[in-house]
């Protein structure tokens, strides 16, 4: 089956389901707070909820480079399967949590397990798809994240008719079952050769890891990509964690309505944006090596008015328009992160590179998630949302002036 022409797209399809579960399991928590705080009193304080969201992001961030290094050296199939199995088990266990400390611990473990998925998955997709289909393949995979984010908004809806415990338990069980499917049908494909004649030792692995990280961090272009990736992650993670709360507070609606409305709006717009960005980028790069970069810039530019509308809108139209504009722009940006990285980094270090991008991006997201938790308590959430546009402007300027690719696909 692996030699069939359709198999690279089958890989995208199989990983699409994993991507959906990846975001669904992490997103549900953001909309089920009103139901969970009945049983867990600490969640009545928004800052504590911010801590719960942030611990996932900090651990996820700092383990992302480690997971990327491991993915570049070992079999990515089993990293993906193992990651899905563990975080699904954690999701199921959250349905049995009875205290804030238990939730905090489980959320931390989820950060560990989910960190091993994205660098391995995107590097695997990049090896299965050459430059002519790479952005579209990444885009299609990314739609799984958006749908998972949208379905996560229904966590509150399901909890309202059953319980928050049942919601966690059900989705956790679904992920455990799907990990068995991947065991049988997913196959590895390295875009480079690993010398198997060398005896594997801790010293050798550590040396190889340092060499890869050193090559990446010794390149000024990679630092620009690092900032380009992390800057939009600040408002990106802010919307994922706090948009349901912003909708509920601004529009005066209950969370069981605000949760699905906000996440579906954002996810649907992102779905459209990522497909436009993926298709446009694959065509543009065939005519201009900066085509992927220009596509990403267009996406980032769309998020600027969106943040203003989300931050200062007082009725459903500007807030809804802001969510749509932000989703489309972020989708166009999201479709091109790994493809742009592939123009500057060889296949041997792409998972490592993406792991470092995750470290920068998610660390920024964790920081702003905690800060916005304090903004909720102080009543400044909308204003602080709007101020996040400053880093977007800096990212656009650096991207246009510094990134100058010499090839559509770096091979060595």
N, C-alpha and C positions, 0 to 999 in steps of 0.2 A: 504493500500500500504506500510506503514512504516514497517509492519511485514514481508514483502516479503524478500527473500534472496538477491534479486538483488537491494533492495532499498539503502543499503550503497554505492553501486557503482553508483546508480542514483544520490545520494547526491553529489558524487565527480563530476559527469557529469554536474549537474546544477551549482555547484560552479565553475567548469572549465570555463564556459561562463563568470561568474562574474570576475574571475581572468583575463581573456582575456581583458575585458573592463577596468579593473583596470589599467593595464599597458598600454593599447592602448591610453587611454585618457590622461595619464600623459606623455607618450613618444612622442606623436605627436608634442608637442611644440618644442622638441629638433631639429627636422628636418625642421620646417616651418619658422625658423628665417629669411632666406633670403627674404621670401615673406612678412612676417609681418613687417619687418623693413622699407618697402616702405611706410607703413601707420603710423608706430610708430617709430619715429626717434631715440628714446633712445636705441632701440635694435641694432643699428649700433655699439655700444660699447660692446665688449664681456663681460666685467666685469658686465655690467648691465644685460646681459642675464644670467650670473652666479648667480646674485642676485635673478633673477626670478625663477631659478631652485632651489636655496638654500632655499628660504622662504617656499616652499612646504615641503622640507625635514626637516627643523627645527621644523615646526609646527607638521608635521606628526610624528616626533620622540618624541617630548615631550608629545603628546597626546596618544601615543601607550600604555604606562603603564596604563593610565586612562581607555582606551578602554578595555584593558585586564581585569582589575579589574571589570569593569561593565559586561563584557561578562561572567566572572566566577559567577556572581551573578544573572544576568537577562537572559531573553530569547534571545539566539544568533540568532535565525531566524530573529527576527525583527530588530536587530542591523545590520545584513547583508543587509536586504531589504532597511532599511532606509539609510544606507551608500551608496549603489548603486544609490538610487533615488536622493540623494543630489548631489553626485559628477557628475552624468550624467546631472543634471540640470545646474551645474556650467560649465561643458564642453560646453553645448549648449549656455550658456550666454557669454562664451569667444568669440563666433562668432560675438557678437554684441559689443565687447569692442573697444573703440576708442582711448584709451590712455594707457601709460605705468602703471599709477597708478591703472587704472581699472583692467588691467591684473594682476598686483601685488596682488590686493585685492582678485580677483577670484582664483588665484593660492594658496593663503593662505587658503581660504575656502575649496578648494579641498584637501589641506593637512589635515584639520579637518575631513572632511567626509571620506576620504580614510583610515585614521588611525583606524577607527572602524571596518574595514573589516577583515584584515588578522588574528589578534589574535583570533577573534570569529570563523572564517572559519576553521582554522587549528585545533583549539580545538574541534570543532564539528566533523571534519573528524577523529580525533584521538579517539573520543568516539564511532564512528560508526565502526572503524576498529581496531582490536586487533593487537598484535605484529607481527603475521604472514603476514599480508597484509598492515601494517601501512605505511612503507616507500614507497611501490608501490602506495598506495592511495595518499599520499602526493606528490609523484613524478608526477603522472598523473595530479593532480590539478595544480602543478607548471608549467607543460607544457602550461597551459593557459596563465600564465604570459609571457612565452617566445614567444608564438605566438602573444600575444598582443603587445609585444615589437617589433616583426618583422613587424606586420601590421602598427604599429606606424610610421615605416620608410616610409610608403607610404603616410604619411601626406603631405610630400613635393610633391609627384607625383600627388596626387589629387588636391592639391592647385595650381599646375602648369597648370592644364587643367580647373580648375574652379576658386576657391578662397580659401584662408585660412579660411575666415568666414564660407563658406559653409561646409568645412571639419569639423570644430568644431560643427556646428549646427547639422549635419547629425549623427555623432557618439553619440552626447549627446541625441538625440531623441531615438536612438536605445537602449541606456541604460535605459531610462525612461520606455520604453515599456517592457523590460525584467524584470524589478522589479515587474511588475504585475504578471508575470509567477511564480516568486518565492513566491509571496504571497499565491498562491493556492497550490503549490506542495512541498515546502520545509518544513520539520518538525524538531523540536528540539529533542535532546536526550542527557540528562545529564548523565555523568558517575559517579555521586555522588548525594547525597540527600541534599537538602537545607531545613532547618527547617522552615516551613511555619507558625508555631504556634507563632513565635516571631513577635512582632509588629515592622514593618519596620520604623525606624527613621534614621535621618541623623547621629546621634551619633553612632548607631549600624553599619550602613554601613561604616562609617569612621573607626571604630574600626576593623571591618572585613578586610577592605582594608589594614590597617597598619599591621595587623597580618600576612596576606599573604605576603606582601612585606618584612616584617621582617624575616619570615621563609626562604624566598629565599635568601635575602642578608646576612643572618647569616650563610650561608653555603659556604665554600671556593670552593666547586665543582661548585656551580652556577656561581661564579665569573670567573672561568676558562671557563665555557661554554659561559659566557658573552663576554669574550675577543675572544674566538674562533669564535663566531658569528660576532663580530664587525670588527675583523681584515680583513677578506676577503671582508667585505662590503665596505671598503675604495676603493680598485680597482674595486669592483663590481658596485658601484654607479658611479664611474668615467667613466667606459665604457658605462653605460647606458646614461649618460649625454653628454659625449664628444667624443665617438667613431666616430659618423658621421663626426664631425669636424676634427678628426685625419685622417680619411680616405680621406676627401676632401683635406686637406692640404698636406699630405704625397704623395698622388697619383695624385694630381693636377686635380681632376675631380669635376664637378659641384655638388652641394648638392642634386639635384633631382636624381642623380645617386649614390652618396656616401651614402646618407641616407638609401635607401633600401638595398644596398649591405652590408653595415656594420651591420645593425640591423638584416637582414635575416641570414647572416653568423653566427653572435653571437647566435641568437635564435635557428637556426637549430642545431648547435653544442651543445647548452645547452639542447635542446630537447633530443638528443641522450644521453648526459651525465646523465641527471636526470633519464631517464628510466634504464640505466645501473646501476646507483647508487642505485635506489630504489629496483630493483630486487636483486642485489648483497647483499645489506644490509639485506633484509628480510631473505635471505638464510643463510648468514654468522652469524647473531645473534642467529640463532637456534643452531649453533655449538659452538659459542664463544661469550660471552656477550659483548666483545669489537668489534664485527663485524661491527657495525654501525660506531664506532669511526675510525676503520681502513679504512673503505670506504671513510669517510670524509677526512682523511689524504691523501689518494690517489688523491682525487679531488683537494685538495689544492696544492699538489705537482705539478700537471699539470699546475697550473696557473703561476708558477714561470718562466719557459722559455717563456710562453706566454707574460708576461709583458715585458720581454727583447726584444722580437721580435716586439711587438707593439711600444715600445719606441724608438728603434734604427733602425727598418726596413726602407728602403728607396725605396722599389719597392713592387709590388703587392704580390709577393709570400711570403716573410717573414711577411708582415702585415696581409695577409689573413690567413697564418698558425698560427700566434699569436692569431687571433680572434677565430679560430676553437679550438685551444688548450685551450684557456681561457674559452670558452663556455662549452666545455666538462667537464673541471675540476670544474668549478663553479656549473654546473648542478649536479655533483656527491655530492658536498658539500651541495647544496641547498635541495636535496631530504632527507637529514638526520638531519636537524636542529630540527624540532619538534620531530621526533622519538628518537633522543638522549636525548632531554629534558624530554621525557616521561619515560626514564630509571632512572631519578633522581628526578622528581617532580610528585606529585600525581595529579589526574584529577582535584581536587578542585582548583588548582592554576596554571594550565597549560596556560590558556589565559593570566593571570597576568605575568607569567614567560616569555611568548613570547612577551608580550608588553614591558617588560624591555629589552629583546634582541633587539627589534626594536628600542627602545630609544638609546641604545648604537650603534647599527649598522648604523642607519640612521643619527644620529648625526655626526658620523665619516664621513659618505658619504656627508652630507651637508657641512662639513668643507672642505673636499677635493674638492668638486665641485666648491666652491668659489675660492679656491687656484688655481685650474686648469684654471679657467676663467682668472685669472691674468697671468697664464703661456701662454695662447693663445696670449694675447696682447704682451707678452715679447718674444714670439717665442720659448718657452722651453717646449711645451706640451709633446713631445715625451720623452724627458729626464726625466721629472717628473713622467711620467707614469711608467717608468722602476723602479724608486726608490721605488714605492709602494710595491715591493716584499719583502722588509725588514720585514714588519709586518706579512706577511704570514709565514715566517720562524719561527718567535717567536710563532705564533699560533700553528704550527705543533708540536713544541717541548713541549709546555704546554699540548696540547691535549694528546700526547702519554705518558707523564710522570705522569699526575695528575688524569685524568679521569679514574676511576675504578668502573664501574657499578656492582651492586650486583644482578640485575634482568633485564629481557628484557622489563618489563612493571611495573613501580611503581604503586601500587593500593591504598596505604594509606599515 
